[in-house]
Amino acid sequence: MEQEKRVFYVDIENAVVLENPVESETQFKIFGTDDEVARLRTLFEDNGDADFKTYETAHIPFLEYSKHEGNLEYDQTMIEIYALIYQLGDAEAKRHIESMGILQGPIGNNAP
């Protein structure tokens, strides 16, 4: 049985997916199934874990950003989050993400 898509609002800044809109500049409107929204929430959790890893090494002088696995993991999960929002988002969300350019280039080459 196919799940019905519903409207959700994604607040990037607070890493949450909500059923009701809130005042936020980092909010996107998406249309997703429960499974798709669960995937997005999992990506936010993974990103939070990766963010914590970046904190652990943030105080090490002379450690190149691209040499730390936590930084790369954080970047990749952000790209996956934006790619999924792009896939599920309304026209305004798609336009905004396109203007960011986050889904282009070597890291984001798996964009939709």
N, C-alpha and C positions, 0 to 999 in steps of 0.2 A: 504494500500500500504506500502510495506516494504521500509525503508530508506536504502540508499546505504552507506556503510562504506567508510570513507576516512581516509587519513593519517593526524595525528596531532602530535604536539610535546608539551609535558607537561614540563614546567619549575617549579619545586617544589619551588625553592628558591624565585621566584617572583610570585608564585601562579597564573600562567597564562597558557592557552592552546592556542597554536599558530598553524597557518597553514604552517609556514616556520620555519625551524630549526634555532636556535641561538647558539652561543658559550656558553655553560653552562655545568658544571659538574652535575647539578641536573636536567637534561633533559631526558625524556623518549619518545620513539616513540610509539604511539598507533594507533589503527584502530577503529574508532568509527563513529556512526551515529550522526546527529545533536542533537538528544535527549540525547544520552549518553554523548556527550560533554557538553551539557547544564547541565546535572546532575553533572558532574565534576566541572564545573564553580560554581554551587550552593554550592557544598561542600567546595570549596575554600572560598566563601563568608562566609559560616557558620563558617569555621575555623578562618577566620579573626575576626569575631565577638567574638568567643571564646577566641582568643588570646588577644583581648582588655580586656575581663573580667579578664584574668590572670594578666594583667598589673595593674588593679585596686587594687588587693590585694598583689601584689609582694612586697610591702613595709611594710607589716604587719609582724613583727617579730614573730617567733615561730608558724607560721601557717603551718601545715603539708601539703605537696604537694597534697597528696591523699585526704585530707579533704576538699579541695576547689572544688566546682562544676565546676568552669571555667576551671580548669586544666583537670578535667576528660572529660569535653566536648571537649576541645582542642585535647586531646589524641584520643578520639573516632573519631573525624572528620578526624584526620590524618590517622588513621587506615582505615577508609572508603575510603579516597582518594587513599591510596596505594592499597587497595583491588580492587578498580575500575581500577586503572592503571594496576594492575596485570591481571585483567580479559581482558582488551582491549589491553594490551601491546604486543610488539614483544618479541622474545625469549630473547634478551638481557635485556629488562626491567624486564621480569619474573625472570631471573637469579639474577639480582641485588637485586630485592625485596626479593627473597628467601634468599639471603646471609645476608640481614639485619635482618631477623627473626622477623620483625614487625607484620607479620600476624599469629604468633604462640603465644601460651600462653593464659592466662585468658582473657585479653582484646581483643586480636585478634582472638578469637575462632570462629568468624563469617566469617573468610576469605574464599575465593573461593577454 
